[in-house]
């Protein structure tokens, strides 16, 4: 079944993410390296955290269990519904809201956070540098002085330079998830094709969306322009230094 939402492309093809949400935790389980990296790099006074693109809320619940006050936002209503279901009956300082990351400043005016997290390749769903810069500017405006920003995307320098057309498939007892890339140099866009197969029913869900290949130098320039300090770059949540052929681009910065 091909899920096509061309008219909603600006809303990041939420139809497919509605489908993916049911299986999200099986496809992308929260890893120990991710948990350790995030907790290590946040301020240790257990302050207020904003998670932009929180999906089903696993990371936020983990942080809430450790005493952080967390607001997780996502554009997909079903993702937020599932996140709230995980909170049912639990007394944790965690809240989930449906929200567009392009409207952070308007929706959270007057709020300040000690840490802002945006991982899971969320930023590249925006169409280009102006929009990415605008969203990051809003994040910085919401950071308290000394607050920490943590970003993570796929390393598009590696994708483009090595002409990579697919990422390693994700396979487990429940699902198969295939990810293919098609870089269009003229448009500077990446066609991201995904195929999700539910093994129990043999249902197959396919989707193609357009991503903006945000590269290291471009992201570095934006963060420098926004006057962020103490930029540290990594190739994964395991904490090894970033290189042009790293799998991911991870950066931490302070306001």
N, C-alpha and C positions, 0 to 999 in steps of 0.2 A: 504494500500500500504506500504510494507516494504522497506525502503530505506537502501540499503546495499552498503557501500563504503569501503570494507575491505582493498583494496589497498591504500586507502587514510586515513587510521586510524591515521597516523602520522600528517595529516592535520586536525585532530579533526572532521571528518565527516561533512565537510562543506555542503554536499548535504542536510542534514537535516536542517542545520541552514539557508540555502537558503529558504527552505519551511517555517521554523519558523519565518523568518524575516517579512513576510507579516503580521503575527498576533502577533508579539513580543510585541508591546505596549499594546495590549489587554490582553496578558497573564501576562506580567510583567510591569505594569504601574509604572512610577517613583513615589515612595511614599514620603509623606511629611517627615517622620522620616529619610529617606535616604538623602533627600535634606538638611534637617536641620543639620544632623550629618556631612555630607561632608563639608558644608560651615563653620560650627563651628570649625572644626579641621584643615582646611586649613589656611595658613598664611593670615592675613587680609590686606596685602598690594596689593592684586589683581594681583599676579604675574602670571608666566607661569605654566600651568598645563598639564600633560600628562595623558590621560585616556587609559589604556591598556585593550582591550576587551570592546570597547565602545558601541557595538551593534548598535542600531538605533540613538544614539546620544542625547537622551533626557536629560541626566545629563549634558552633555557638553554644550548644548544650554542654559540650566538653569544657569550654571556657567558663560557662555559668557554674558548673560543678566545682570549679576551682576559685570561685568567688568574684569573677569579673561580672560587671553589669553590661549585658550585651543587647544591642538592637541589630537584628538581622533583617535585611531587606532583599527582595527579589521581585522581578517584574512578573514572574509566573505565579498565578493564583494557586494552582494546584501544589506547586512546590511549598508555598507558604502554608497551605492547608495541612500538608503532611508534616511540616515542621511544628505547627501548633498541636497536632495530634500527639507528637512525641512529648510535648510538654504537659499533656493532660494529667492532672492530678499531682504534678511535681511542683514543689515550691522552689523555683530557680529564678534568679534575677535576669531572665531572658525574655525578650519580646520579639515577635516577628510581624512584619508589615509588608504588604504589597506596595512597591514603590519603584518608580523609574529613576535610574541613577543619574539621568540628565536633569532631574529636578530636585537634587539633594538640598541645594541651598534654600529653595522655596519651602520645601516640606519640613526641613529641620532647622529653620531659622531660629537663632537664639540658643541652639544646642552646641555643646562642645564635647569632644571625645578625646580620651587619652591615647587611643589607638584606633586606626582605621585599616581594615583588611579588605583587599580586593584580589582574590585569587581565582583559580579555576578557569583561566583564559577569558575572564569576563570582559575586560577592557576592549578586546579586539572585536566585540560585537558592535561597537560604535563604528560609524562609516569612515572616519578619517581623523587626521591630526587635529583639526580645529575642535571637533567634538570631544576627542580624548583630552585635549588640553583643558577644555571648558569643564569637563567632569573632574579632572584632577585638581583644578583650581578650586572647585567647590569643596572637594575633600579637604584640601589644605585649609580652607577658611573654617572648616568645622573642627580642625585639630586644635587642641589646647596647646599653649606654648610648651615645647619639650615633648609633644606628642609624637607617636611613632606611626609611620605609614608603611604597610607591607603590601607589595604587589607581586603577582606571579602570572606569567603568560607562557605560552609555548615560545621557544626560541626561533623566531622567524628568520634570523640571519642564517641559521643552520638549514631551515626548510628551503630557503631561496638559493643559497650558495650551493648546497649539495643536491638541489633539484629533487628533494624528497617528495614522493607522491603518496605515501601512506605512513601512518603510525602503527606501532605494534598492535595487533588485535587484542581485545580484552575478552578472555574466555573463562567461564566458570560453569558450575553445574546448572545454572539457571538461564544464563544469557550469553550471547555472542555479540560483540560490539566492534564493528569495523569502521575505521576512520581513514578517509582518503582526501588528499590535497591536490588541487589543480591551480597553480599560480598563473595569473594573467598579468604579464609584465606591463602591458600597455595601460591597463586600468589600475595597476598596483592593488589588485584584490586577490584573495584566495577563495576559490570555491571549495567549501568544506562539505564533503558528502559522507553521511553516516548511514550505516545499516545495522539496525538492532534486531536480533533474532531471539525470540522467546522459545527456548528449547522444549518446554513442556507442551506447548500448543503449535509450535513451528510457525507462529505468526512472525511476519517480517515487516519492519517499519523503516522506510527509507526517507531521507531528507537531504536537501542541498541548501546551504546558506552561504552568504558572502561575508567573509571576515576581512578586516584590515590588517595586513601584516606589519604590525608595529615592531620596528627593529631597535636594537640596543642604543645606537647613537641618537635616534629620534626621541626615545623615552628619556635618555640621559639629558638631552637638551631641554625637554619640557620640565623635568624635575629641577634642573639648575635654574631655569627661568623663574620657577615658582619659589626660589630662594630656600629650598630644602637643604639640609645639611647632613653630614655623616652618612653619605650614600655608600651602602655596601651591597655588592653584586654577587650573586650565587648562581650555580648551574642547576641546583635542585634544592629540595627541602633538606637534603642530607648535609648541606652547608659547604660543599666544595666550591672554590672560586669559579666565577663565571668565565667561560671561554666561548669563542665564536661558534664552536660546535657542541656546546652543552645542549642537553635536551630541553631545558627550560630557561627562562629568564626570570630571576627572582631578585627583588631589590627591597632593602629596608632603608628608611630615611627618617630624619627628625626635623620637626619644625623649630 
